[in-house]
Amino acid sequence: MKTLFQNSIALCCVLFSAFSYSEALTIERIFQSLALEGSSPKNLKVSPDGKRVTFLKGKQRDYEKYDLWEYDVASGKTRILFDSDDLISGEVELSDEEKARRERMRESGSGIIEYFWSSDGTALVFPLAGDAYYLKLGEKNTKQLLDTEAFETDIKLSPKGNYISYIREQNLYIMDIDTGKETAITKKGGGNIKFGMAEFVAQEEMNRLTGYWWAPDESKIALTKVDTSPVEVITRSEIYADSIKMITQKYPLAGTDNVIIELGVYNLKNNKTRWIDMGSEKDIYLARAKWMNDSRNLTYQWQSRNQKALELRAYDTVTQKQNVLVKESSQTWVNLHYDLYFLEDSQQFIWASERDGFKHLYLFDNQGNEQRQLTSGNWIVDTISAVDEKNNWVYFTGRKDNPIEKHLYRVALTGGEIEKVSKRNGFHEINFSEDASIYVDRFSTVNTPWQVSLHQSNGKQITWLEENAITEDHPLYAYQSQWVKPEFGSFKAEDGTELHYRLFKPAKLQKSHPAIVYVYGGPHVQVVQNSWTGRSRGLMTQYWVSKGYVVFSIDNRGSYYRGKAFEDPLYQKMGSVEVADQVLGAKFLKELSYVDEKRIGIYGHSYGGYMSLMSMFKANEYFSAGVAGAPVTDWRLYDTHYTERYMGNPNQVDEAYTAASVFPYAKNLSKPLLIIHGMADDNVLFKHSTKLYKHLQDLAIPFEIMDYPGKKHSIRGKNTQIHMYKTITNFFDRNLN
């Protein structure tokens, strides 16, 4: 069967197309066509009327620059809706705010990276190069709505499609699409004051990238006012190849002051904003905001500074009265989520809670009275995918059958048995139509690159959007005899908790192989999954295995998707229980007859870099070499929301922070260590590594470093990543062989 993208190159095809059967896999060949990863469709959406599937796809000549495409469900035909080069060609200089926002989004592409459907499915709006464009389906020309010197950010289409809204120079604006009339909702933004914008920790740690929300009937807009004046200004260096920039940044270090945040409601009829009384305690977080369907009641999620309490509050814009609909509390912390869904045909809503130790769905009435628990068991719900009120179904993804796979399920709004909708074992990323009649399934396994298909709501497949089957004409087909499939398994931690692992073994086992442990280890991440992991943990793993390495990972206690009890052991004890579990993994490796117990290395990035350091410092009898990428070294140097969630406030538990830093243990380093860091990192600041460099130097302990001028936390760039992975591989080759 031909695929929808007949002229595109699938991800795995791209990465292997440069290799002949007789050639050995090398890092250079893996990354030869790295930019072509953009050819795999992303940001898939079903139009509100269910007639189209839209997506972004990279250009064949520049796979990091995205265009907008559509698949017509009725005709089965695909066409490009908009070519970004028709308006903007060449490089676009982003504003500092947009650069920071995209770093928080982990977005490195250019061209069209976002788009929004009108509610009737007849038009789209998309930002491009700091301006906004309007595309009416069926019309040839695109209407440019914004054309200014300023770089507008957080551009949205209003719910009924009559307005666009955007942030310009820290103020919120709207524009009537028909008339082109622009209205400044706020005018006093600037300096320390930001309107309608998400503060640093909201973007980086709460996954909240906006600070304003339209009411469904377009009568009102909820918006934030952020005062950053209390936040400590840090001066950090951004070191480039030929210059050094000294950057002053509002960065709330753990234990220091956060922003002061307010929430208000702007009324489009009288052009007035009324600010909501969120209580006398100002040292709090605004985690989420969402309107009820009546456009009268605004809900927002109030979170305490210590994150042990979360309240879903409802504000009546007419009476100005408030009430608390749901309270969540914990002795450790309460996880945030986006699973709040207001039903259209009844005064009820669905809410996700971990109150029984696992994330599950509950039905409440709009006054906050619990009606019933919809899901239950020793497994977790990932997220609500859709609600079909007409047919009484709630669709959601979760881990009911296997914690290392993600499937689509449904349960009746009245409760009852849970039905599994997805058919194939593996990972399913789901996007439903607004009426929940059809959905797009982006599926993969650890051995199967992403496949995209269109389905009826009961799971029956309608068509392939990208089959990407490894048949004889597929460039990966010739490599199937060389491909190494991993072994999944589990063993018990010291407290009896089951730990899942993934193990890659060389095709031809010898008596004594070196091993690389790939680790992350921190909260809200899962490494051991039956999903396609791309180049860094997929194809790079295949490369290392082809060189004779055993490659191994476990998800220690503290990691995600296993329930709250699995996460809680790291509370105020970072760098302890995680290391203990990784040591169990090393012991497991040592018991394998084909692993050399004296040649086990460990590698991780970010929290994984921290884990590499702690493992090398606290368990050097198990690890013979380590690579730490962009590591946290002292949690006092990281931000408030993330760090205090898991560690508490350093002003109250200073000893816990000392125990969780790498410095008390660095003196134990006795094996080879390589530290990697981007020299313009604004997340895990470069200071984390330089402070450790000085400490190890003062101890006269040798180590290796590789720093990357001008690079941020993710250390992006094709040639940069080729260099980085060659450096890591060469380090292990020198020290484990």
FENVEN-V710415 format. One record per residue. PHI is phi in radians with two decimals (NA if undefined). D_CENTER is the distance of its C-alpha to the mean C-alpha in whole Angstrom. Layout:
# FENVEN-V710415
phi d_center
PHI D_CENTER
PHI D_CENTER
This chain:
# FENVEN-V710415
phi d_center
NA 33
-1.32 32
-1.55 28
-1.04 27
-1.59 26
-1.09 30
-1.75 29
-1.60 26
-1.98 25
-1.16 22
-0.92 20
-1.21 22
-1.03 25
-1.00 24
-1.27 23
-1.95 27
-1.12 29
-1.48 30
-1.79 31
-1.64 35
-1.04 36
-1.42 38
-1.44 35
-1.37 33
-1.20 30
-2.30 29
-1.08 26
-1.03 27
-1.25 28
-1.04 24
-1.71 23
-0.95 26
-1.99 24
-0.98 21
-1.09 20
-1.28 21
-0.98 18
-1.13 17
-1.21 20
-1.30 18
-1.12 17
-2.44 14
0.91 13
-1.28 16
-2.44 18
-1.66 21
-1.06 23
-0.99 25
-1.54 28
1.29 27
-1.61 29
-2.44 26
-2.00 23
-1.94 21
-2.86 19
-1.82 18
-2.45 20
-1.26 20
-1.20 24
-1.16 26
-1.63 27
-2.70 24
-1.35 21
-1.73 19
-1.91 20
-1.80 20
-2.01 22
-1.78 22
-2.14 24
-2.48 25
-2.02 26
-1.51 29
-1.12 29
-1.20 33
-1.55 34
1.31 32
-1.79 32
-2.05 29
-2.65 29
-1.41 27
-1.47 27
-2.68 27
-1.68 27
-1.07 25
-1.24 28
-1.13 31
-1.96 30
-2.28 28
-2.13 29
1.42 28
-1.35 26
-1.96 24
-1.46 24
-1.41 22
-1.24 22
-1.05 21
-1.10 19
-1.23 18
-1.04 17
-1.14 15
-1.11 13
-1.24 12
-1.12 11
-1.16 9
-1.40 7
1.00 7
-1.92 10
-1.98 13
-1.36 15
-2.29 18
1.36 21
-1.55 19
-2.02 15
-2.47 16
-2.78 18
-2.39 20
-1.49 23
-1.27 26
-1.12 27
-1.62 29
1.29 28
-1.86 30
-2.63 28
-2.33 25
-2.16 24
-2.45 22
-1.34 21
-2.73 22
0.98 23
1.46 23
-2.11 25
-2.29 25
-2.26 27
-2.08 28
-2.10 29
-1.59 31
-1.06 31
1.70 35
-1.71 35
-1.34 36
-1.70 35
-1.72 32
-1.65 32
-1.46 31
-1.59 30
-2.17 29
-2.61 31
-2.26 31
-1.25 31
-1.26 28
-1.79 25
-1.29 23
-2.18 20
0.86 18
-1.37 20
-2.33 21
-1.76 23
-1.15 25
-0.97 25
-1.67 29
1.43 28
-1.59 31
-2.34 29
-2.00 26
-2.32 25
-2.94 23
-1.84 23
-2.33 26
0.88 27
1.22 25
-2.23 27
-1.74 26
-2.23 28
-2.29 29
-2.38 31
-1.28 33
-1.15 32
-1.21 36
-1.65 38
1.38 35
-1.26 36
-1.81 34
-2.19 33
-1.48 32
-1.22 31
-2.26 31
-2.32 33
-1.80 33
-1.27 29
2.51 29
1.12 29
-1.43 28
-1.84 28
-2.27 25
-1.88 25
1.18 22
-2.09 19
-1.58 17
-1.27 17
-0.93 16
-1.22 14
-1.13 13
-1.24 11
-1.35 10
-2.02 10
-1.77 11
1.01 8
-1.97 11
-1.75 12
-2.26 15
-2.29 19
-2.63 21
-2.51 21
-1.31 24
-1.27 26
-0.97 27
-1.62 30
1.18 30
-1.47 32
-2.52 30
-2.35 27
-1.46 25
-2.58 24
-1.75 23
-2.11 26
-1.95 24
-1.90 27
-1.57 25
-1.05 29
-1.27 28
-1.32 25
-1.10 27
-1.58 27
-1.85 26
-1.90 27
-2.17 25
-1.69 26
-1.97 25
-1.67 27
-1.88 27
-1.10 30
-2.19 32
-2.81 32
-2.25 30
-1.82 29
-1.68 29
-1.84 26
-1.67 26
-2.38 23
-1.34 23
-2.27 21
-1.39 21
-1.10 22
-0.86 22
1.53 25
-1.83 26
-1.26 26
-1.66 23
-1.18 24
-1.72 26
-2.07 24
-2.16 26
-2.22 26
-2.34 28
-2.22 29
-1.65 31
-1.77 33
-1.21 34
-1.34 38
-1.94 39
1.00 36
-2.10 36
-1.97 33
-1.98 34
-1.59 32
-1.55 31
-1.39 32
-1.66 29
1.92 32
-1.29 33
-1.37 31
-1.65 29
-1.53 26
-2.39 24
-2.07 20
-1.73 20
-1.49 16
-2.64 17
-2.56 20
-2.78 21
-1.45 24
-1.27 26
-1.15 28
-1.38 31
1.06 30
-1.77 32
-1.81 30
-1.82 27
-1.84 24
-2.53 22
-1.81 21
-1.67 22
-2.16 21
-1.20 23
-1.02 23
-1.43 23
1.11 20
-1.59 23
-2.34 24
-2.39 22
-2.15 24
-1.62 24
-1.90 26
-2.04 28
-2.02 30
-1.51 33
-1.27 33
-1.54 37
-1.53 38
1.14 36
-1.55 36
-2.22 33
-2.58 32
-1.58 29
-1.46 28
-2.46 26
-2.06 26
-2.12 24
-2.52 25
-2.73 24
-1.36 26
-1.98 23
-2.69 20
-1.87 19
-1.29 15
-1.51 14
-2.72 13
-1.94 13
-1.58 16
-2.21 19
-2.31 21
-1.61 25
-1.28 27
-1.35 29
-1.70 32
-2.60 33
-1.48 32
-2.45 29
-2.54 26
-1.81 23
-2.41 21
-1.72 19
-2.53 20
-1.88 20
-1.10 24
-1.77 25
1.72 23
-2.36 21
-1.25 18
-2.41 21
-1.76 22
-2.28 25
-1.87 27
-2.15 29
-1.49 31
-1.25 30
-1.69 33
1.66 30
-1.55 32
-1.19 31
-1.67 32
-2.95 31
-1.59 28
-1.55 27
-2.30 25
-2.80 26
2.25 26
-1.51 24
-2.74 21
-2.10 18
-1.43 17
-1.35 13
-2.83 14
-1.25 17
-1.68 17
-2.96 20
-2.27 24
-1.89 27
-1.17 29
-1.04 32
-1.84 32
1.26 31
-2.06 27
-1.95 24
-1.77 21
-2.65 18
-1.73 16
-2.96 17
-2.08 18
-1.05 22
-1.61 23
-2.83 21
-1.20 19
-1.78 17
-2.22 17
-2.10 16
-2.20 18
-1.67 19
-2.26 22
-2.52 24
-2.47 27
-1.21 29
-1.09 29
-1.51 32
1.58 31
2.16 32
-1.21 31
-1.59 27
-1.82 28
-1.50 25
-1.70 25
-1.19 23
-1.81 25
-1.57 24
-1.16 23
2.55 19
-2.07 16
-2.15 16
-1.73 13
-2.03 15
-2.31 16
-1.62 20
-1.26 22
-1.10 23
-1.56 26
1.09 25
-1.56 27
-2.42 25
-2.58 21
-1.71 20
-2.03 18
-1.76 16
-1.98 17
-2.77 18
-2.30 19
-1.12 19
-1.95 22
-2.12 21
-1.09 19
-0.89 18
-2.10 20
-2.06 20
-2.43 23
-1.91 24
-2.33 25
-1.26 27
-1.13 26
-1.48 28
1.78 26
-1.14 29
-1.32 28
-1.60 29
-2.89 28
-1.44 26
-1.73 24
-2.70 23
-1.23 25
0.95 25
-1.31 27
-1.51 28
-1.73 32
-1.07 35
-1.57 34
-1.57 30
-1.01 30
-1.42 28
-1.00 31
-1.15 33
-1.75 31
-1.11 31
-1.23 34
-1.71 32
-1.20 28
-1.80 28
-1.58 26
-1.37 25
-1.80 26
-1.79 24
-2.88 26
-2.71 26
-2.58 28
-1.71 29
-1.35 28
-1.08 31
-1.64 30
1.60 30
-1.21 27
-1.35 26
-2.00 23
-1.62 22
-2.29 22
-2.30 22
-2.28 25
-1.81 26
-2.05 29
-0.96 31
-1.04 33
-1.94 37
-1.32 37
-1.86 39
-1.35 40
-2.59 38
-1.92 34
-1.29 32
-2.30 29
-2.05 25
-1.64 23
-1.59 19
-2.29 17
-2.04 14
1.53 16
-1.63 14
-1.21 13
1.10 9
-2.41 9
-2.26 12
-1.58 13
-1.44 16
-2.37 15
-1.56 18
-2.50 15
-1.22 16
-2.01 14
1.20 15
-1.39 17
-1.23 16
-2.02 16
-1.96 18
-1.21 21
-1.15 21
-1.08 22
-1.04 24
-1.12 26
-1.10 26
-1.12 28
-1.12 30
-1.51 31
1.84 32
-1.47 29
-1.50 28
-2.07 24
-2.41 23
-2.51 20
-2.27 20
-1.73 18
-1.32 20
-1.01 20
1.88 18
-1.44 15
-1.83 13
1.26 14
-2.16 18
1.78 19
-1.13 19
-1.11 22
-1.29 20
-1.49 18
-1.04 21
-1.03 23
-1.50 21
-1.04 22
1.01 24
-2.45 24
-1.02 21
1.43 23
-2.05 25
-1.12 24
-1.14 22
-1.14 24
-1.03 27
-1.25 25
-1.15 24
-1.12 28
-1.05 28
-1.11 26
-1.12 29
-1.10 32
-1.06 31
-1.08 30
-1.10 34
-1.43 35
-1.38 35
-1.12 38
-1.75 36
-1.86 34
-1.44 36
-1.12 35
-1.64 36
-2.32 33
-1.97 30
-1.88 27
-2.40 24
-2.48 21
-2.78 17
-2.25 15
1.16 14
-1.05 14
-1.11 16
-1.16 18
-1.04 19
-1.13 20
-1.08 22
-1.09 24
-1.11 25
-1.20 26
-1.23 28
-1.50 29
-1.78 30
-2.46 30
-1.22 32
-1.32 34
-1.84 32
-2.08 30
-1.63 32
-2.84 29
-2.50 26
-2.15 23
-2.04 21
-1.70 18
0.77 18
-1.43 19
-1.27 19
-2.01 23
-2.50 24
-1.18 21
-1.19 24
-1.63 22
-1.82 19
-1.38 18
-1.09 19
-1.10 16
-1.21 14
-1.19 18
-1.21 20
-1.01 18
-1.77 19
-2.06 22
1.38 24
-1.48 25
-1.08 27
-1.22 30
-1.90 31
-2.30 30
-1.02 30
-1.13 31
-1.18 28
-1.17 26
-1.09 29
-1.16 29
-1.58 25
-1.42 25
-1.41 26
-1.18 30
-1.12 32
-1.92 31
-1.05 31
-1.09 35
-1.49 35
-1.09 33
-2.37 35
-2.14 34
-1.03 32
-2.38 29
-2.06 27
-1.99 24
-2.12 22
-2.71 21
-1.37 20
-1.47 23
-2.19 21
-1.13 18
-1.87 17
-1.86 14
-1.56 16
-1.01 20
-0.97 22
-1.02 24
-0.98 23
-1.36 24
-1.10 27
-1.13 28
-1.26 28
-0.93 30
-1.09 33
-1.11 33
-1.17 33
-1.13 36
-1.11 38
-1.51 38
1.04 39
-1.78 37
-1.24 36
-2.79 32
-2.06 30
-2.36 28
-2.52 26
-1.82 25
-2.04 23
-1.01 25
1.33 23
-1.65 20
-1.53 16
-1.13 14
-1.45 13
0.87 16
-1.49 16
1.98 19
-0.97 21
-1.19 24
-1.09 22
-1.26 20
-1.02 23
-1.08 25
-1.11 22
-1.25 22
-1.15 26
-1.11 27
-1.10 25
-1.10 27
-1.08 30
-1.09 29
-1.17 29
-1.05 32
-1.28 34
-1.91 33
-2.07 33
-2.15 36
